[in-house]
Amino acid sequence: MYNLQNNFNPQETEFLSGDEPIKIIPNFTLNQKLVFLNGEYGPFQPSIPIEVPLWLALTLRRQEKCQITIPVWLSVEFLQDILKEEKSRKKLSKLHPYFSEISAQLFEHAPNDINDFEKVRTLVEDIWNVRASKIREGIKDITNTTYCLSISDLTVMERELLKPYATSALKNIWLIFNSGKPIKRPNFPNQPETNTNTKIGTNTNTIEEEPLIEKEQETTKRTLRKFTTEDMETEQN
């Protein structure tokens, strides 16, 4: 059984995208409905558009029983606007959650249904590369004080590819800075050696040290006064 705490691999996210609705134009007649576990679809009449799950649309397309109506977000005009937006802003643009999975399957099984197929495919690749570069820049900010990573408008594929790296990095940083090893601090004159334990704050994940700074400052002042007095007595003699 699949562990839901793990991330999905590309094949699994592609499988999940199969339930996304898409329109087709059948070229066959079927007066009764097709009954499946996830719903009923039909009847089908030639040249009359109907909405079905992606997996059913691809199955009928492979059998040359329909033409797939390509989504608006895979048109040249839409992709050009998205690419321009991605290049002009630091944040990610909002895309269809299964942008990569659906476009890849349509490229493979229904290229003839896509207007300007080569241009569309090039634009999709350019958008993917720009977004990947922005995501890489975003995760460079992970430091020892980072307790969560927030990147908005990730697609399902981007989220699942990023999640293993991000969780592993945060876990390793947590183990390093919450290992329980004492932090050795420099000692002031006439002060016993002191080891302080590191404590991780529950909210901000910042490092706090137990000894009071005021106590150390007072010790330093007394030591400085002692040294100053001894020097003055030496000069007088």
Contacts in CASP RR format, 6 or more apart in sequence:
PFRMAT RR
TARGET T0000
AUTHOR 0000-0000-0000
METHOD contacts of the structure
MODEL  1
MYNLQNNFNPQETEFLSGDEPIKIIPNFTLNQKLVFLNGEYGPFQPSIPI
EVPLWLALTLRRQEKCQITIPVWLSVEFLQDILKEEKSRKKLSKLHPYFS
EISAQLFEHAPNDINDFEKVRTLVEDIWNVRASKIREGIKDITNTTYCLS
ISDLTVMERELLKPYATSALKNIWLIFNSGKPIKRPNFPNQPETNTNTKI
GTNTNTIEEEPLIEKEQETTKRTLRKFTTEDMETEQN
2 12 0 8 1.000
7 160 0 8 1.000
7 161 0 8 1.000
7 163 0 8 1.000
7 164 0 8 1.000
8 16 0 8 1.000
8 156 0 8 1.000
8 160 0 8 1.000
9 160 0 8 1.000
10 101 0 8 1.000
10 157 0 8 1.000
10 160 0 8 1.000
10 161 0 8 1.000
13 98 0 8 1.000
13 101 0 8 1.000
13 156 0 8 1.000
13 157 0 8 1.000
13 160 0 8 1.000
14 101 0 8 1.000
14 104 0 8 1.000
14 105 0 8 1.000
16 98 0 8 1.000
16 101 0 8 1.000
16 156 0 8 1.000
17 54 0 8 1.000
17 98 0 8 1.000
17 101 0 8 1.000
17 102 0 8 1.000
17 105 0 8 1.000
17 156 0 8 1.000
18 53 0 8 1.000
18 54 0 8 1.000
18 55 0 8 1.000
18 101 0 8 1.000
19 38 0 8 1.000
19 53 0 8 1.000
19 54 0 8 1.000
19 55 0 8 1.000
20 53 0 8 1.000
20 54 0 8 1.000
20 98 0 8 1.000
20 102 0 8 1.000
21 51 0 8 1.000
21 52 0 8 1.000
21 53 0 8 1.000
21 54 0 8 1.000
22 51 0 8 1.000
22 52 0 8 1.000
22 53 0 8 1.000
22 54 0 8 1.000
22 57 0 8 1.000
22 68 0 8 1.000
22 69 0 8 1.000
22 71 0 8 1.000
22 102 0 8 1.000
23 49 0 8 1.000
23 50 0 8 1.000
23 51 0 8 1.000
23 52 0 8 1.000
23 68 0 8 1.000
23 69 0 8 1.000
24 49 0 8 1.000
24 50 0 8 1.000
24 51 0 8 1.000
24 52 0 8 1.000
24 57 0 8 1.000
24 60 0 8 1.000
24 61 0 8 1.000
24 66 0 8 1.000
24 67 0 8 1.000
24 68 0 8 1.000
24 69 0 8 1.000
25 47 0 8 1.000
25 48 0 8 1.000
25 49 0 8 1.000
25 66 0 8 1.000
25 67 0 8 1.000
25 69 0 8 1.000
26 44 0 8 1.000
26 45 0 8 1.000
26 46 0 8 1.000
26 47 0 8 1.000
26 48 0 8 1.000
26 50 0 8 1.000
26 60 0 8 1.000
26 65 0 8 1.000
26 66 0 8 1.000
27 46 0 8 1.000
27 47 0 8 1.000
27 64 0 8 1.000
27 65 0 8 1.000
27 66 0 8 1.000
27 67 0 8 1.000
28 44 0 8 1.000
28 46 0 8 1.000
28 65 0 8 1.000
28 66 0 8 1.000
29 44 0 8 1.000
29 45 0 8 1.000
29 46 0 8 1.000
30 42 0 8 1.000
30 43 0 8 1.000
30 44 0 8 1.000
31 43 0 8 1.000
32 42 0 8 1.000
32 43 0 8 1.000
33 40 0 8 1.000
33 41 0 8 1.000
33 42 0 8 1.000
33 43 0 8 1.000
34 40 0 8 1.000
34 41 0 8 1.000
34 42 0 8 1.000
34 56 0 8 1.000
36 56 0 8 1.000
38 53 0 8 1.000
41 50 0 8 1.000
41 52 0 8 1.000
41 53 0 8 1.000
41 56 0 8 1.000
42 50 0 8 1.000
42 52 0 8 1.000
44 50 0 8 1.000
49 69 0 8 1.000
52 60 0 8 1.000
54 102 0 8 1.000
54 105 0 8 1.000
57 66 0 8 1.000
57 68 0 8 1.000
58 68 0 8 1.000
58 105 0 8 1.000
58 109 0 8 1.000
58 110 0 8 1.000
60 66 0 8 1.000
61 67 0 8 1.000
61 68 0 8 1.000
61 109 0 8 1.000
61 110 0 8 1.000
61 113 0 8 1.000
62 109 0 8 1.000
67 113 0 8 1.000
68 106 0 8 1.000
68 110 0 8 1.000
68 113 0 8 1.000
69 113 0 8 1.000
70 106 0 8 1.000
70 110 0 8 1.000
70 113 0 8 1.000
70 114 0 8 1.000
70 115 0 8 1.000
71 96 0 8 1.000
71 102 0 8 1.000
72 78 0 8 1.000
73 79 0 8 1.000
73 95 0 8 1.000
73 96 0 8 1.000
73 99 0 8 1.000
74 102 0 8 1.000
74 103 0 8 1.000
74 106 0 8 1.000
74 114 0 8 1.000
74 120 0 8 1.000
74 124 0 8 1.000
75 115 0 8 1.000
75 120 0 8 1.000
76 115 0 8 1.000
76 116 0 8 1.000
76 119 0 8 1.000
76 120 0 8 1.000
76 123 0 8 1.000
79 120 0 8 1.000
79 123 0 8 1.000
79 124 0 8 1.000
79 127 0 8 1.000
80 123 0 8 1.000
82 93 0 8 1.000
82 95 0 8 1.000
82 127 0 8 1.000
83 123 0 8 1.000
83 126 0 8 1.000
83 127 0 8 1.000
83 130 0 8 1.000
85 93 0 8 1.000
86 92 0 8 1.000
86 93 0 8 1.000
86 127 0 8 1.000
86 130 0 8 1.000
86 131 0 8 1.000
86 134 0 8 1.000
87 130 0 8 1.000
90 134 0 8 1.000
91 134 0 8 1.000
91 152 0 8 1.000
91 153 0 8 1.000
92 131 0 8 1.000
92 134 0 8 1.000
92 135 0 8 1.000
92 151 0 8 1.000
92 152 0 8 1.000
92 153 0 8 1.000
92 154 0 8 1.000
93 153 0 8 1.000
94 153 0 8 1.000
95 127 0 8 1.000
95 153 0 8 1.000
95 155 0 8 1.000
96 102 0 8 1.000
96 155 0 8 1.000
97 155 0 8 1.000
97 156 0 8 1.000
98 155 0 8 1.000
98 156 0 8 1.000
98 157 0 8 1.000
99 124 0 8 1.000
99 155 0 8 1.000
99 157 0 8 1.000
100 124 0 8 1.000
100 128 0 8 1.000
100 155 0 8 1.000
100 157 0 8 1.000
100 158 0 8 1.000
101 156 0 8 1.000
101 157 0 8 1.000
103 124 0 8 1.000
106 113 0 8 1.000
106 114 0 8 1.000
107 114 0 8 1.000
107 117 0 8 1.000
107 121 0 8 1.000
107 124 0 8 1.000
111 117 0 8 1.000
114 120 0 8 1.000
131 158 0 8 1.000
132 158 0 8 1.000
135 151 0 8 1.000
135 154 0 8 1.000
135 158 0 8 1.000
135 162 0 8 1.000
138 151 0 8 1.000
139 149 0 8 1.000
139 162 0 8 1.000
139 165 0 8 1.000
139 166 0 8 1.000
139 169 0 8 1.000
142 149 0 8 1.000
142 166 0 8 1.000
142 169 0 8 1.000
142 170 0 8 1.000
142 173 0 8 1.000
143 173 0 8 1.000
144 173 0 8 1.000
144 176 0 8 1.000
144 177 0 8 1.000
144 207 0 8 1.000
145 204 0 8 1.000
145 205 0 8 1.000
145 206 0 8 1.000
146 170 0 8 1.000
146 173 0 8 1.000
146 205 0 8 1.000
147 170 0 8 1.000
147 204 0 8 1.000
147 205 0 8 1.000
148 170 0 8 1.000
149 166 0 8 1.000
149 170 0 8 1.000
151 162 0 8 1.000
154 162 0 8 1.000
174 200 0 8 1.000
177 198 0 8 1.000
177 200 0 8 1.000
177 207 0 8 1.000
178 198 0 8 1.000
178 200 0 8 1.000
180 197 0 8 1.000
180 198 0 8 1.000
181 198 0 8 1.000
182 195 0 8 1.000
182 196 0 8 1.000
182 197 0 8 1.000
182 198 0 8 1.000
183 195 0 8 1.000
183 196 0 8 1.000
183 197 0 8 1.000
183 198 0 8 1.000
183 209 0 8 1.000
184 195 0 8 1.000
185 194 0 8 1.000
185 195 0 8 1.000
185 196 0 8 1.000
185 209 0 8 1.000
185 211 0 8 1.000
187 193 0 8 1.000
187 194 0 8 1.000
188 216 0 8 1.000
188 219 0 8 1.000
188 220 0 8 1.000
188 223 0 8 1.000
189 223 0 8 1.000
190 219 0 8 1.000
190 222 0 8 1.000
190 223 0 8 1.000
191 216 0 8 1.000
191 219 0 8 1.000
194 211 0 8 1.000
196 209 0 8 1.000
196 210 0 8 1.000
196 211 0 8 1.000
197 210 0 8 1.000
198 207 0 8 1.000
198 208 0 8 1.000
198 209 0 8 1.000
199 207 0 8 1.000
199 208 0 8 1.000
199 209 0 8 1.000
199 210 0 8 1.000
200 206 0 8 1.000
200 207 0 8 1.000
201 208 0 8 1.000
END
